[in-house]
Amino acid sequence: MVSIKYIFTLLLILVVSALGNDLKEMVDKEAPDFTLKTFDGKKTVTLKDLRGKVVIVDFWASWCAPCKKSLPELDQLDAALEDVVILAINIDDKSENALEFIDELGLNLTCLFDKDKKVVEAYGVSAMPSALLIDKKGMVRYAYSGYTKEHLDVVKKHIKALL
């Protein structure tokens, strides 16, 4: 049975999309600040605290088939790049679904839970997965929607340009 929260989340994404708050509109603007907790609740991450570093903010969900392919690649990228911070923000209604997904994929990157969907709304995310590449000054420089194997090569090239 489909939960009301799930339906609400889908409607929220559709409404944000319909209002024209497209992810690409974030490019060359300051990234909206947020503070989210990791799934274990032991760590709180605030985007502004990461100024001086290149940051990838990736939005994902456990029901997203392309996310199952993109997240392991982001996990490998996270392990390989010391000067880049990758934040994987989950938008599931139930944290248990996301935790099962994280465990199944064996992810080690920083996974955060957007319980109230405020961050996904602030960024105008309308597709999963979606990601933004943020420069050292906190400005969104690139936005990506969807996933293909070629996306990772493009992201790596963009990261190199920002370092």
C-alpha positions in Angstrom: 0.0 0.0 0.0 1.3 3.4 -0.9 1.8 5.7 2.1 0.3 9.2 2.3 3.8 10.6 2.9 5.1 8.9 -0.3 2.2 10.5 -2.3 2.9 13.8 -0.6 6.5 13.7 -1.6 5.7 12.9 -5.2 3.2 15.7 -5.3 5.7 18.1 -3.7 8.3 17.3 -6.3 5.7 17.7 -9.1 4.5 21.1 -7.7 8.1 22.3 -7.4 8.8 21.2 -10.9 5.6 22.8 -12.2 6.5 26.1 -10.6 9.6 26.2 -12.7 12.1 25.9 -9.9 14.3 23.8 -12.0 17.6 22.4 -10.7 19.5 24.1 -13.6 18.3 27.5 -12.3 20.5 26.9 -9.2 23.7 27.3 -11.4 25.7 30.4 -10.6 23.7 31.1 -7.5 24.7 30.6 -3.9 23.8 27.1 -2.7 21.0 27.2 -0.1 22.4 26.3 3.3 21.1 23.3 5.2 21.8 21.3 8.2 21.0 17.6 8.3 22.0 14.6 10.4 23.6 11.4 9.3 21.4 8.3 9.6 23.1 7.2 12.8 22.4 10.6 14.3 26.0 10.9 15.5 27.0 13.7 13.0 25.3 16.9 11.9 26.4 18.4 8.6 25.9 22.1 7.7 26.7 23.0 4.2 28.2 26.5 5.1 30.7 24.7 7.3 32.2 23.2 4.2 33.2 26.5 2.5 36.7 26.2 1.2 36.0 22.7 -0.2 34.4 21.5 -3.4 31.1 19.8 -2.5 28.8 17.4 -4.4 25.2 17.3 -3.1 23.5 14.3 -4.5 19.8 13.6 -4.0 18.6 10.0 -4.0 15.9 7.6 -2.9 15.8 3.9 -2.3 13.1 3.4 -4.9 15.2 5.0 -7.6 16.7 2.4 -9.9 19.4 4.7 -11.4 20.5 5.6 -7.8 21.5 2.0 -7.3 24.1 2.5 -10.0 25.2 6.1 -9.3 25.7 5.8 -5.5 28.4 3.1 -5.6 30.3 5.2 -8.2 30.0 8.3 -6.0 31.2 6.2 -3.0 34.3 5.2 -5.0 34.8 8.9 -6.0 34.4 9.9 -2.4 37.1 7.5 -1.3 39.5 8.6 -4.1 39.2 12.4 -3.8 40.5 14.0 -0.6 39.7 17.6 -1.6 36.0 16.9 -2.4 33.1 16.3 0.0 30.2 14.2 -1.2 26.9 14.5 0.6 24.3 11.9 -0.4 20.9 13.3 0.7 18.1 10.7 0.9 14.4 11.8 0.5 12.7 8.5 1.5 9.7 8.7 3.8 11.1 6.0 6.0 14.7 6.0 7.1 14.6 2.2 7.4 14.2 1.9 3.6 17.2 4.1 3.0 19.3 2.3 5.6 18.6 -1.0 4.0 19.6 0.4 0.6 22.8 1.8 2.1 23.7 -1.5 3.7 22.8 -3.5 0.5 25.2 -1.3 -1.5 27.9 -1.1 1.2 28.1 2.6 1.0 30.6 4.6 3.1 30.0 8.1 1.9 28.2 10.6 4.0 24.5 9.9 3.8 22.0 12.4 5.2 18.3 12.1 5.7 16.0 14.9 4.5 13.1 13.9 6.7 11.0 17.0 6.2 11.9 17.3 2.5 12.9 20.9 3.1 16.3 20.6 1.4 15.0 18.8 -1.7 12.3 21.6 -1.9 14.9 24.4 -1.5 17.0 23.0 -4.4 14.0 22.4 -6.7 14.9 18.8 -7.3 12.4 17.1 -9.7 14.2 13.9 -10.7 16.2 11.2 -9.0 19.1 11.1 -8.9 20.0 14.8 -9.1 23.2 16.4 -8.0 24.9 19.8 -7.8 28.6 20.6 -7.8 29.3 23.5 -5.5 32.6 25.5 -5.6 34.8 26.5 -2.6 32.9 29.8 -2.2 29.5 28.0 -1.9 28.3 28.7 -5.4 26.5 26.1 -7.5 28.6 25.7 -10.6 27.0 22.6 -12.2 23.7 20.7 -11.9 23.0 17.1 -13.1 19.8 15.2 -13.4 19.5 11.5 -14.0 22.4 9.1 -14.5 24.5 7.6 -17.2 28.0 6.2 -17.1 29.1 9.2 -19.0 27.8 11.5 -16.2 30.6 10.5 -13.9 33.3 11.4 -16.5 31.7 14.8 -16.9 31.5 15.3 -13.1 35.2 14.4 -12.7 36.1 16.9 -15.4 34.0 19.6 -13.7 35.6 18.8 -10.3 39.1 19.1 -11.7 38.2 22.5 -13.0 37.1 23.7 -9.6 40.0 22.3 -7.6 
